């Protein structure tokens, strides 16, 4: 959002923006659950998958941002 219109947003607002940008829904749901829900155990398999999904999304976003610069 800072690059888009120069304003800072809350982490909660960022989750909605991530969904608009096409971030993986399962990652957004996991972040929302960990941030706002009760604490729950997370398997190492899910941690690896979540990391791969997040890195893939961020890498694509960086490429899009740099292409538009």
C-alpha positions in Angstrom: 0.0 0.0 0.0 2.9 2.3 0.7 4.1 1.9 -2.9 0.6 2.1 -4.2 -0.7 5.2 -2.5 1.8 6.2 0.2 -0.1 5.2 3.3 0.7 2.7 6.0 -2.0 0.1 7.0 -2.5 -2.2 9.9 -1.6 -5.9 9.8 -5.3 -6.8 9.8 -5.9 -4.5 6.8 -2.8 -6.0 5.1 -4.4 -9.4 5.2 -7.4 -8.1 3.1 -5.0 -6.4 0.7 -3.0 -9.7 0.3 -6.2 -11.4 -0.7 -6.8 -8.8 -3.3 -3.3 -9.2 -4.7 -3.8 -13.0 -5.1 -1.9 -14.3 -2.1 -2.6 -18.0 -1.4 -5.8 -18.2 0.6 -4.5 -21.0 2.9 -1.5 -18.8 3.9 -3.8 -15.8 4.6 -6.2 -18.0 6.6 -3.2 -19.4 8.6 -1.9 -16.0 9.4 -5.4 -14.8 10.4 -5.9 -17.9 12.6 -2.5 -17.5 14.3 -2.9 -13.8 14.8 -6.5 -13.7 15.9 -7.5 -17.2 16.9 -6.5 -19.5 19.7 -3.0 -20.9 19.7 -2.7 -24.2 17.9 0.2 -26.5 16.9 1.6 -26.3 13.4 3.3 -29.3 11.7 6.7 -29.0 10.1 5.2 -30.1 6.8 2.7 -27.2 6.9 5.5 -24.8 7.8 7.6 -25.9 4.8 4.5 -25.6 2.5 3.6 -22.2 4.0 7.1 -20.9 3.5 7.2 -22.1 -0.1 3.8 -20.6 -0.9 4.8 -17.3 0.8 8.2 -17.0 -1.0 6.6 -17.8 -4.3 4.0 -15.1 -3.9 6.5 -12.5 -2.7 9.0 -13.3 -5.5 6.2 -12.8 -8.1 5.2 -9.5 -6.4 8.8 -8.2 -6.5 9.0 -9.1 -10.2 5.8 -7.3 -10.9 6.9 -4.3 -8.9 10.3 -4.1 -10.6 8.7 -4.5 -14.1 6.5 -1.5 -13.5 9.4 0.7 -12.3 
